[in-house]
Structures are given as C-alpha cells and as structure tokens.
C-alpha cells in the first residue's frame, strides 16, 4: 500500500496532505455544526459554517483554527495557512494554539511546493522563474518536511535541472518580469456582454497590447510600506486595518487618487478597462474568471452581509479555483478595483477597437470585479460600475498594471 502511494505521488506530483490525520482537535471547544461536518469530511460545508460563525464573532480564535482545518481538507493551502496564523494571533494560549502552529507551518510547506510545481511545469519557463523555484525549495527544506512532502520535494528537485536545460536553449530571453505580476499577451479578446446592463453593449472584438498586471489585489501590508515611504495620508480606519492579522488582506477606504499614487510610487499604473477585462476573462468569452459556472465559495469572497472590522475580507490569493485564465487572483469578489478610465455609459459604441483608454473626461471612474458583498451578477468579468473619484469605501481597493 505504501509503495503504491509513493508511486502515485512520484508520477502525479500530488501535493495533497495525508487525510488520515484527524481534521480537528477533539479536545477543543465545539464552535458550531461545522465541527461535525469536519468529522464527516464535508469540508466545503464546514468552511461555510465556520465562515458564518466568524461573521458573528471575527475574534474567535478556535473558529479560525477550524476554518483552517476545513481549508486544509480542501487543499486550499493559502486559506488554511492564513486562518491558522490568525488563530494564533488572536489567542496564542488557546486550546488549539499548538496544533495551529504545527498545521500552519505544514500548510505553508504545501503552498510553497504547489508554487514550485506550477513554475517548473510551465512550458518554456524563464530562467529567473527557475531560480525563484530553487530558492523556494531552499525555504521549504528549512521549514521541515514530513514523509509525504519529502517525496514531492525530491521529485521537484529532479525536475529543476531539466528546466534549466530547456530554458538555456531559448534564443530569445523573456522580458524582465516582477514575480508579483503576470504578463498578459497582446491580441484580441471579446469585450462586453449581452447578458448584463446596456453599458456592456455592443459586444465587440478589442485588441490590447501586451501588459503586466498584479497577481493580487494591493494588500494592507504593501500599502503600509507605501505610506511609510511617503507623506501620503493614510485612509480612514487605518488603525483598524493595519493590524498584524490583516496585513495580507486587501486595503480599502482608498479613493482613485490614492490608488493612482500608490501605483505611480511602485513604478506602475492603474489598468485600463479593456486591460482589466482581458486579464479577468481571457480570450474565450467566459462569464467569470474561472469559466461559466456560477460562483461558489471555492471561487470568490462574496455575498457577505455585514462589515466586521476587515475580517470579512479574505487574504489575497486564497481562491485557487477562482483564478483567471492567466493566473490572476480575486478578479471577482473581495474588493472592487479602481480602473484608470473615466466612465461613460455609451463608450463601447464609440470607443476605438485597439487599446481603448476610456473617455478623455468625466465625472465618475470605473470600478470592476465586485466585492465581499456582491451578488453573482456583479462578479461577472464584464460588469461595469462607477464611483466618484473621491469615493473611498469599505468595499473598494485596487491592483496595478504596467507597460512592458
């Protein structure tokens, strides 16, 4: 049996955990029906139950731990790691603190192994990305590996030299790329939809030059670095946002000028509306970043009812199932994203078919992507909304783009 499991791992590079481990600490306090769902290995239902508990009491360290266990069962490693960390931050002396520390480290190892696997299996992977993968494996070995992780680690190590050889054969090197960004290639895509509001019409083929876009929405931690380096005024409720448990969650309460200032400081810019939509839906005309399937809790942070001091937001990059065709995270839900363009209801009727940048002036700026409180309609990649540039709300953040 053990040999068969080893062979499967070697052939498939399956970085899942051994589910023989108990899903919860049975000596800990039961917080909701989610506990029983965990014992039945109904991980998606358990995740929803504990998320509902945390809506009512976001400072419940034990519920964060159990939510980490639910995410662990779903192999959503970033989610598991984040909630184990939050459990420890809220109560380092809780009945589950020891397990939270242990399982949080293990979830981090699986997440890093996943990242390396994705990198080394990429066709024509750039040498720089291979180097990052090697460095990540160095970090992994320092964190410590169990037997299952050891198998995956050594298999990935074996693939690294082959990747180097493939990359060295390339006659043209890939452009320098910030590892936090994704390159969206030049070309046509379908922009607009007949399923939404009139401002999404007409549906048309639009050409966009190649550009980079951030993989993740701008986090509180990254925005804090910007504030520390400049004299820019902090957003409303910054003292609430800027807690250790929120550093990986997206920043909110930023208006359009705040977003533009951050991107300029970072050597980037805000995306155009056409760029954002292409990065979100790709070239096959899909409805959502992941495809045409209605959103679920696997895809996005959505349909929450009450703001609760930033805990209603999820750390960026948690929803593997919700990634766009180019690997961009959270382009549906969590927070709305500021766009560079001015908004015009009829712009699609008159705008150019190559690199449209929006009207030359206007009263409102475009926002895209929906937020933690949005319905499936607002999460569609074609949905267009607008806000006054001076608006800075609890559901609005941003990400940056860059011209190669």
C-alpha positions in Angstrom: 0.0 0.0 0.0 2.8 2.4 0.9 4.7 1.7 -2.3 1.5 2.3 -4.3 1.0 5.7 -2.6 4.7 6.6 -3.2 4.4 5.7 -6.9 1.2 7.8 -7.3 3.0 10.8 -5.7 6.0 10.4 -7.9 4.0 10.2 -11.1 1.4 12.8 -10.3 3.3 15.2 -8.0 0.2 15.3 -5.9 0.9 17.8 -3.1 -2.2 16.9 -1.1 -1.9 16.2 2.6 -2.5 12.8 4.2 -6.1 12.9 5.1 -5.6 10.2 7.7 -4.8 13.0 10.1 -7.7 13.9 12.4 -9.4 17.0 11.0 -9.8 18.7 14.4 -8.6 18.7 17.9 -11.4 16.8 19.6 -10.5 18.2 23.0 -11.1 21.7 21.8 -14.4 23.6 22.2 -17.0 22.8 19.6 -18.0 26.2 18.0 -20.8 25.2 15.6 -22.2 22.5 13.3 -19.0 22.9 11.3 -17.3 20.6 13.8 -19.5 17.7 12.9 -19.1 18.5 9.2 -15.3 18.3 9.6 -15.6 14.9 11.2 -17.7 13.8 8.3 -15.0 15.3 5.9 -17.7 17.6 4.4 -15.0 20.3 4.1 -16.9 22.8 1.8 -19.9 22.8 4.1 -17.7 23.0 7.2 -15.9 26.0 5.6 -19.2 27.8 5.0 -20.3 27.1 8.6 -17.2 28.5 10.2 -17.2 31.5 7.9 -20.7 32.2 9.1 -19.5 31.9 12.7 -16.8 34.4 12.1 -19.2 36.8 10.6 -20.8 36.9 14.0 -17.6 36.8 16.0 -14.5 37.6 14.0 -12.2 37.3 17.0 -13.0 33.7 17.7 -9.6 32.0 17.6 -10.9 28.5 17.7 -13.3 29.1 14.8 -10.4 30.4 12.8 -8.5 27.2 13.6 -11.4 25.0 12.5 -11.8 27.1 9.3 -8.1 26.5 8.7 -8.8 22.7 9.0 -11.7 23.0 6.5 -9.5 24.7 4.0 -6.8 22.1 4.7 -9.3 19.4 3.7 -10.0 21.3 0.5 -6.2 21.6 -0.2 -6.7 25.4 -0.2 -3.3 25.9 1.4 -3.2 29.7 1.4 -6.6 29.8 3.2 -5.5 27.2 5.7 -2.2 29.0 6.4 -4.0 32.4 6.9 -6.6 31.1 9.3 -4.1 29.1 11.4 -2.0 32.3 11.7 -5.0 34.4 12.6 -6.0 31.8 15.3 -2.5 32.2 16.8 -2.5 36.0 16.6 -5.9 36.2 18.3 -5.0 33.8 21.1 -1.6 32.2 21.4 -2.8 30.3 24.6 -6.0 28.8 23.2 -6.7 25.1 23.4 -5.7 24.7 19.7 -2.7 27.0 19.6 -0.2 24.2 19.4 -2.0 22.5 16.6 -2.5 25.8 14.8 1.2 26.4 14.8 2.0 22.9 13.6 -0.6 22.8 10.9 0.0 26.4 9.8 3.7 25.5 9.1 2.6 22.4 7.2 0.1 24.3 5.1 2.8 26.8 4.2 5.0 24.0 3.0 2.3 22.6 0.8 1.6 26.1 -0.6 5.2 26.6 -1.4 5.5 23.2 -3.0 2.4 24.0 -5.1 4.1 27.2 -6.3 7.3 25.3 -7.3 5.3 22.6 -9.1 3.4 25.2 -11.1 6.6 27.0 -12.0 8.7 24.0 -13.1 5.8 22.5 -15.1 5.3 25.7 -17.1 6.3 25.5 -20.8 9.5 27.4 -21.6 9.8 28.7 -18.1 12.2 31.7 -17.8 15.5 31.1 -16.0 14.6 33.7 -13.5 11.5 31.8 -12.5 13.5 28.6 -12.1 15.8 30.5 -9.8 12.9 31.6 -7.7 11.7 28.0 -7.6 15.1 26.8 -6.4 15.1 29.5 -3.7 11.6 28.4 -2.6 12.7 24.8 -2.2 15.5 26.1 0.0 12.9 27.7 2.2 10.8 24.6 2.2 13.6 22.4 3.4 14.4 24.8 6.3 10.7 24.7 7.4 10.9 20.9 7.7 9.1 18.2 5.7 7.1 15.1 6.6 7.5 11.9 4.7 4.9 12.8 2.0 6.3 16.2 1.5 9.8 14.7 1.2 8.7 12.6 -1.8 7.3 15.7 -3.6 10.3 17.8 -2.7 12.8 15.3 -4.2 10.7 14.9 -7.3 10.6 18.7 -7.8 14.4 18.9 -7.2 14.9 16.3 -10.0 12.9 18.5 -12.4 14.8 21.7 -11.8 18.0 20.8 -13.8 15.8 19.7 -16.8 14.0 23.0 -16.7 17.4 24.9 -16.7 18.4 23.0 -19.8 15.2 23.7 -21.6 15.4 27.4 -20.7 19.1 27.7 -21.8 18.1 26.5 -25.3 15.9 29.5 -25.8 17.4 32.0 -28.3 15.3 34.9 -27.1 15.1 35.6 -23.4 11.8 36.6 -21.9 11.3 40.2 -20.7 12.2 41.1 -17.1 9.1 40.4 -15.0 8.2 41.3 -11.5 7.3 38.0 -9.9 4.2 39.6 -8.3 2.9 40.4 -11.8 1.5 38.4 -14.7 2.2 39.1 -18.4 -1.0 39.3 -20.4 0.0 38.8 -24.1 -1.0 41.1 -26.9 -4.1 40.2 -29.0 -7.8 40.4 -29.5 -10.4 39.4 -26.9 -14.2 39.6 -26.6 -15.2 42.7 -24.6 -18.7 43.3 -23.4 -21.8 41.0 -22.9 -25.4 40.8 -23.9 -26.2 39.2 -20.5 -25.7 42.4 -18.5 -26.7 46.1 -18.5 -26.9 48.2 -21.6 -23.5 49.8 -20.9 -21.9 46.4 -21.7 -23.0 46.7 -25.3 -22.2 46.3 -28.1 -20.1 43.1 -27.7 -17.0 43.5 -29.8 -13.5 42.3 -30.5 -10.9 44.6 -28.9 -7.2 44.5 -29.4 -4.9 45.2 -26.4 -1.1 45.5 -26.4 0.8 43.2 -24.0 0.9 44.4 -20.4 1.6 43.2 -16.9 -1.0 43.1 -14.1 -0.6 42.4 -10.4 -1.5 38.8 -9.5 -3.1 40.1 -6.3 -5.1 43.0 -5.0 -3.0 45.5 -3.1 -2.7 44.4 0.5 -2.7 46.3 3.7 0.9 45.3 4.2 2.0 46.6 0.8 0.0 49.8 1.2 1.6 50.3 4.6 5.1 50.2 3.0 4.0 52.9 0.6 2.7 55.1 3.5 5.9 54.6 5.4 8.0 55.7 2.4 5.9 58.7 1.5 4.0 61.5 3.1 0.7 60.3 1.7 -2.2 60.5 4.0 -3.5 57.2 5.5 -7.0 56.1 4.6 -9.9 56.2 7.0 -9.8 53.5 9.7 -6.1 52.8 9.0 -5.5 52.0 12.7 -8.1 49.2 12.4 -6.8 47.9 9.1 -3.1 48.0 10.0 -3.2 45.1 12.4 -0.9 42.0 12.0 -3.9 39.8 11.3 -4.9 42.0 8.3 -1.6 42.5 6.5 -2.4 40.1 3.7 -6.0 41.3 3.3 -6.7 44.0 0.6 -6.6 47.6 1.6 -9.9 49.5 1.4 -11.1 53.1 2.0 -8.8 54.3 -0.8 -10.1 56.7 -3.4 -9.0 56.8 -7.0 -6.2 59.3 -6.3 -4.8 57.1 -3.5 -4.7 54.1 -5.9 -3.0 56.1 -8.6 -0.5 57.5 -6.2 0.5 54.0 -4.9 0.8 52.6 -8.5 3.0 55.5 -9.6 5.2 55.1 -6.5 5.6 51.4 -7.3 6.6 52.2 -10.9 3.3 51.0 -12.2 -0.1 52.4 -13.2 -3.8 51.5 -13.0 -5.1 49.2 -15.7 -7.4 50.4 -18.4 -10.9 49.0 -18.5 -10.1 46.8 -21.6 -6.8 45.5 -20.0 -8.6 44.6 -16.8 -11.4 42.7 -18.6 -9.0 40.8 -20.7 -6.9 39.8 -17.7 -10.1 38.7 -16.0 -11.8 36.6 -18.7 -9.2 35.7 -21.3 -10.0 35.3 -24.9 -12.8 32.7 -24.9 -15.6 35.0 -23.9 -16.2 33.4 -20.5 -18.6 34.9 -18.0 -16.4 34.7 -14.8 -12.6 34.4 -14.4 -12.8 30.7 -13.8 -15.4 30.0 -16.6 -19.2 30.0 -17.0 -20.0 28.2 -13.7 -21.9 30.3 -11.2 -19.7 31.4 -8.3 -19.3 29.3 -5.2 -17.2 29.6 -2.0 -14.5 27.9 -4.0 -14.3 30.8 -6.4 -14.6 34.1 -4.5 -15.3 36.0 -1.3 -18.8 37.3 -1.9 -22.4 37.6 -0.6 -21.4 38.6 2.9 -23.9 40.8 4.7 -22.1 42.7 7.4 -18.7 44.5 7.6 -16.7 43.3 10.6 -13.5 45.3 11.0 -11.7 43.9 7.9 -12.2 40.2 8.8 -15.0 40.0 6.2 -12.2 40.3 3.6 -10.1 37.2 2.8 -6.3 37.4 2.4 -5.3 37.9 -1.2 -4.6 34.9 -3.3 -6.7 32.4 -1.4 -9.1 31.2 -4.1 -7.2 28.9 -6.4 -10.5 27.9 -8.0 -11.3 31.5 -8.9 -8.1 32.4 -10.8 -8.4 34.0 -14.3 -7.0 32.2 -17.4 -3.7 34.0 -16.8 -3.4 33.1 -13.1 -4.6 36.4 -11.7 -6.4 36.1 -8.3 -9.5 37.7 -6.9 -10.7 39.4 -10.1 -14.2 38.5 -8.8 -15.1 39.4 -5.2 -13.2 40.5 -2.1 -13.0 44.2 -3.1 -14.0 46.3 -6.1 -10.9 47.6 -8.1 -10.3 51.1 -9.3 -9.7 51.4 -13.0 -7.8 54.2 -14.8 -10.7 55.0 -17.2 -13.4 57.6 -16.8 -16.9 56.0 -17.0 -19.3 56.6 -19.9 -22.4 54.5 -20.3 -22.1 54.6 -24.1 -18.4 54.3 -24.5 -18.5 50.9 -26.1 -20.5 52.3 -29.0 -17.9 54.9 -29.9 -14.6 53.8 -28.4 -11.7 52.5 -30.5 -11.2 48.8 -31.1 -7.5 49.0 -30.4 -6.2 49.9 -26.9 -9.2 51.8 -25.7 -8.5 54.0 -22.7 -11.9 55.5 -21.9 -13.3 59.0 -22.4 -11.0 62.0 -22.1 -13.0 63.3 -19.2 -16.0 62.5 -17.0 -17.5 62.7 -13.5 -17.0 59.1 -12.4 -14.2 56.5 -12.6 -14.8 52.8 -13.5 -14.6 50.1 -10.8 -14.5 46.4 -11.7 -14.8 42.9 -10.1 -17.4 43.0 -7.3 -16.7 42.8 -3.6 -17.3 40.8 -0.5 -21.0 41.8 -0.5 -21.7 41.3 -4.2 -24.1 39.0 -6.0 -23.1 36.7 -8.9 -24.3 39.4 -11.4 -21.7 41.9 -10.1 -18.9 39.3 -10.2 -19.2 38.8 -13.9 -16.0 39.9 -15.7 -17.9 42.2 -18.0 -19.9 44.1 -15.3 -19.2 47.8 -15.2 -19.7 50.0 -12.2 -18.6 53.5 -11.4 -17.8 55.8 -8.4 -16.9 59.4 -7.9 -13.1 59.5 -7.8 -13.2 60.9 -4.2 -15.2 57.8 -3.0 -13.3 55.5 -0.7 -15.5 52.8 0.8 -15.2 49.5 2.7 -15.6 47.5 -0.5 -13.2 49.3 -2.8 -9.4 48.6 -3.3 -7.2 48.2 -6.4 -4.3 46.5 -8.2 -1.8 47.9 -10.5 -0.7 47.3 -14.1 2.5 48.1 -16.1 3.5 48.5 -19.7 6.4 46.2 -20.6 
